Amino acid sequence: MDELMAVAERYGRFARLEAPGRSALYAEWAVGVAADDAVQEVLARIPAARRQPPLVFALTRLLGAPEGSFGEWRDWVLTHADALVSAAAVRALQTNEPLRCAALLPALATVPGPIALIELGASAGLCLLPDRYSYRYTRADASPLRLDPAAGVSAVVLESSVSGNPPVRMPEILFRAGIDLLPLDPADVGDRAFLRALVWPGERDRERRVGAALDLARAEGVRVEQADAGDPAVIDRLIRAVPDGVTAVVSTLGLMPHLPRRSREGLIGSIASAGGTWISLDPAGAHERWTRELDPGEGRFVLHRDGAPLAYADPLGASVEWLAG
């Protein structure tokens, strides 16, 4: 497919299927891109793997593009094309959403503790701190579930709707490690600004949540190592570093869709071979390791432990439908 046609198709699909109901501004920009040859020529200079609308739009905002009409944004893009293309060469789409810990928490409760939490695709490590956040689970048929760290209410309060009867308790995490191909540092000004730019316009609650989680990760000294999760030696090394008597839990929250299918199967095999417990939040079609048939419904992922479904959940953790007894 011609590169300009590929850009037009990708942004048109985003405008139709992804932006509506979430960001009117991104929908307007995407519609404009799909019909504008000049902007398509700029975006065609970006490798296809770095050309996702949420990434490109975030980079333009990070670099100073006005959050106004498509015409204003278009003028900025054509004037700053080289800067945009250069930024896309060093940044990748990274959804480091701490709210995913609202789904991770009950899954961790199914694992005998204490726990060593290892996250693959950890970005800035915001999902390595589930025991440092406060939780407010709302239930339609019962009183809310509230959970706070032992030290009191956290600066990061995660709100999620829940159904079913999930086990909710704070995990005892004695060891934590994260890896990413392009790790971000929660103490770095540029990395912090980039993660905040990835929040879509108008998502003020999410922007506050990410900002507070970055502050907490910086205070906790969270560090994410640059490494390739597809390398079996990396997985083996991380799990071997876990202290005796501690259960190694490897989490891949939303990571699988970003990997080639062959790499996914190799990674899953590496975790099992190294003796780790795998907890993940995946689309139903992400792999073939499920232990039962699935029906998550449109737009929902499956929270599971070693392929055994525990819940259907919003991809970012805003809702959890617990399945296990």
N, C-alpha and C positions, 0 to 999 in steps of 0.2 A: 504494500500500500504506500502511495506517495506520502512523504513525511507531513506535508501540510494537511492532507486529508486525514492522516492519523491524528494530528492535533485537533482538528475540527471535530472528528468523531468522538474523541475522548472527552473533550470539554462539553460537547453537546449532550453526551450521555450523563455527565456529571450534573449538568443543569436540569436534566429531566428527572433523574433518579435519586440523586444524593443530596443536593442542596435544598430542595423545597422543604419547608417546614423547619429548617435549621438555620439557614442564612440567606436572607433575601439579597444581601449584597453579593455574596459569592455566586448566587444564581444569576444575577445580572451580569457580573463579570464573565461567567462561563458562557452565557448566551452570546455575549459580545465577541469573545474569542472565537467561538464556533463560526462566526460570520465575517471575520476580519482577517484578510490575507496578510496584512503587514504584521499584526501581532503573532499570527501563526508562524511566520518566518522567523521571528525572534525565538519563540518557544521551540521550534524545530531544531534550533542549535543546541538545545539541552538534550542530553541522552534520555532515551525513552524511560529508563528506570528512575530518572529524577524529574520527570515531567508531570507528576500527579498534580491536579489542580490545587488540593489543599497545601502542598508544599510550595508550589510556585506562588500562590496567593500570599502565603505566609512570608516568603522571602521578600516579596515586593513591599509588604507592610513593614517588615523588619528594616528594609533599606530606606524607608521613608515615603513610600507611595501614599497618596491621599486616599482615605477611605470614603470616596465619593462616587460619582457616577462612573459608568464604564468609560465615557469619553475622557474624563480626567485621569483615570487609571491608565487608559491606552496611551495618552500623551506621555505619562511618566515612563511607561515601559519602553516606548520607542526612543525616549531620550536617554534612558539608563540601561539599554539592552546589554551592553558589555558587563556591567556590574551584576546584573541579574544572572547572566549565564555563568559568570565566575563563581557567584555564591552557590549556584546549583551544583557546581563541581565538587564542593566540599561539604554540603549539607544533604541529609537524607530525611525522608519522612519518618518521624519517631513519635508515636503516640504514647507518651509516658503519663498515663492517667492513674493517679493514686486511688480513684474510686473503684478501680478493679479489685482493690483489696477487700471491698465489701463482698465480692464473690469468693475471693481467695480464702478469707478468714474461716468460713464454715468448712471448706475443703481441708484446711490444715487441721481442723478439729478431729478429722477422721484418721489422722496419722498419730501413732504412738510417739510421744515426746520424750525428751526434748528434741528440738528440730534444728537442723542446719539448712537454711534456706539459700538455694542457689538459683538465681534468675538468669535465663538466657535471653538476649535482646533487652538488656536492662536499661538502656539509655542512660538516664541520670540516677537510676536506682530508687525511684520513688515508690516502687512496689516491693522494695526490700524491707520496708518498715511497717508491716501490718500490725505489729505489737506496739507501735508508737502512736497510732491513730485512735480517735474515738469513733464509735459507730452508733447510728440511729436507724434502726430498721423499722419501717412502718408496715403494719399488717392490717388488712381489711377486716379480718375476723377476730382480732385479738388486740391486746394492748401492745404498744410499741416495745421493741427490744432495744435496750440501751447498754452499751459496753464502753468502758473507759480504761486506759492504762492505770496501773497501780498508783502512779504519781498524780492522777487526776485528769480532768478534761484536757484533751490535746488541743493544740492550736489548729490541728486539722480534724474536722468533724465530717465524717462520711455519711451521707444520707442515701438510703436505698430502700425500695419497697421489696417485701419478701412474702412469699406464700409457701405453704408446707411447714415442715418442722425442722429447720436446719439447726445443727449444733452450733452454738455461738459461745465461744470462750476465747480468751487471749492465749495465743500460742507461746510456749517457752522457746525462744529462739536464742541459741547459744553461739551460732556461727552464721555469717551471711557473706555471700559473694555474688558478684554480678559480672557478666561479660557482655560485650557488644562490639560489633565491627567498628562503630563510630561512637564511642562512649562520650557522654556529656558530663561535665563537672558542675555540681550544684553550687559551687563557690565561684565559678567563672562568670563574669558579667555577660560576656557574649553568648555563652551557652544558655544562661538563664533567660536572656532576652529572646533567644531563638525558640525555646520551649514555650514561652508565653505567647510568641507570635503564632505558634501552631494552634492555639486556641482560636476557634472561629469567632468572627465579630459578633458581639451581642451575648456571648456565653459568659456573663459576668461571674456567675457562681463558680464555673469551672476555672476561670482565670484566677479568682481568689484562692481556690483550692490548690491549684498547681503552684501558685506563688508561695502559699503557706507551707506546702510540702517541700518545696525547694529550700526554704529557710530551715526547716527541720532537718532535711538531709544534710545541709551544710553544717548545722550544729552537731549532728551525729557523726560527721566525718565520713559519710558514705563515699566510697570510691568504686568505680566500675572499671574493670580491666579491659583493655583492647585485645580481643581474641575472637577466633572463629568457632562458633558453636558447632559447625559442621565437621570439625576435626575431632575424631574420637579420642585422641590423646588429651585434648583439652578437657573433655568431659571426665575422663578417667582421672586426670590430675586433680580436678576440683573435688571430686567425690572422695578420692584418697586423702585429701587434706582434712576431711571431716573427722573430728575427734571420736574416739571409741565411745560407744554407748549413746551416740547421737544419730537420729534418723536423717539421712540425706534426702531432702526434697528438692527436686528440680522443677522449677516453674517456667512455663512458656506461655505467658498470657497474651494471646493475640499474635504471637510470633509466626506460627506455622503458615498462614497465608502469604507471608513475605518471602518464603523459601521455595525453591524449585521442589517439585514433588519428590524427586529422587533423593534430594537432601533431607527432606522431612523424614522419610523412612529410615535413612541412615542415622539420623539424629536420635530417633525414637529407639532404635536398636542399641545405640551407644549408651543411652541412659540405662536401659535394662541390663546390658552387659556389665556395666560398672556398679550395679546394685542400687541405683537410685530409685526413689519413688517419684513418679512423674505426675504433676498436677498441671492441667492446662485448661485454657478457655479458647475453644476452636469452633469454626463453622463445621457443620455436619459433614461437609465434603472435604475437609482438610486432610484426612487420612483414612486408613481402613482398619484401625485398631480397636474399633468399638466392640464392646461385649454384648450389645443388644441393639435392637432397632431403635431409631430416633425419630422424633417428630417435634423439633424445637419451634417450628413456626417461622414465619418470615421475619428476617432481621435479628434473630436471636442466635447466640452461640451455645455450645454445650460445655459446661464445666464438668471435668472428669478427673478421675484418679486412675492412672494406668489403663485408660480406655473404658473404664466403668463409669457411665454417666451418673453424676451426682445432682445436677441441676441444669435447667435451661436459664440463660441469663442474657441480659443486655450486654453487648460487646464491651461497653465501658463500665459495667457494674451497677447501673442505675436500678436494675431490678433483678431479682433472683427467685426462680420457681424451684424449690427444693424437691427432689424426686426420691432420694433415699430415705429409708425409714428413720 
